[in-house]
Amino acid sequence: MIDERSVLTHLTELHDALRDLERYRERVTLEEFKANRDTRNMVLYALVVSIQSCIDIANHIISEFRLPRPETYKESFETLWRHGYLEEGIYQKLADLAGFRNVLVHVYWGLDLERAYSILQDDIWIAEKFERIVKGLLEKHES
């Protein structure tokens, strides 16, 4: 049985960060993103929180089901895929986001703002998909 309380805490953080990102995705142009430090910082922070929440959820599921312990954040999603919890295309996209999380956290000063903006516009849907997958997994294990 999954410890729902821990996963739900991470799901709440993920959900809130995704709503923040959605607001910015709809109203901020690339030029505004580059020029406005406050907006950029909000978006980058929400990206970190959303990606880290996905990683934390993945690792919690891995622990609960006693799956092989991954060595990297990227491998967390591969482990879920190898054990049937994620489709291949989903795990690959999540692994890419995990790699980008490392760039956000460790190389902030050299960050490619166009890439960050592209992730905001085109790739954050994968975290939304992961949120739905995890909610389905929780529902399945409640019954």
Buried (B, 14 or more C-beta within 10 A) or exposed (E): EBEEEBBBBBBEBBBBBBEBBBEBBEEBEBEEBBEEEEBBEBBBEBBBBBBBBBBBBBBBBBEBEEBEEBEEBBBBBBBBBBEEBBEEEBBBBBBBBBEBBEBBEEEEEEBEEEEBBEBBBEBBEBBBBBBEBBBEBBEEEEE
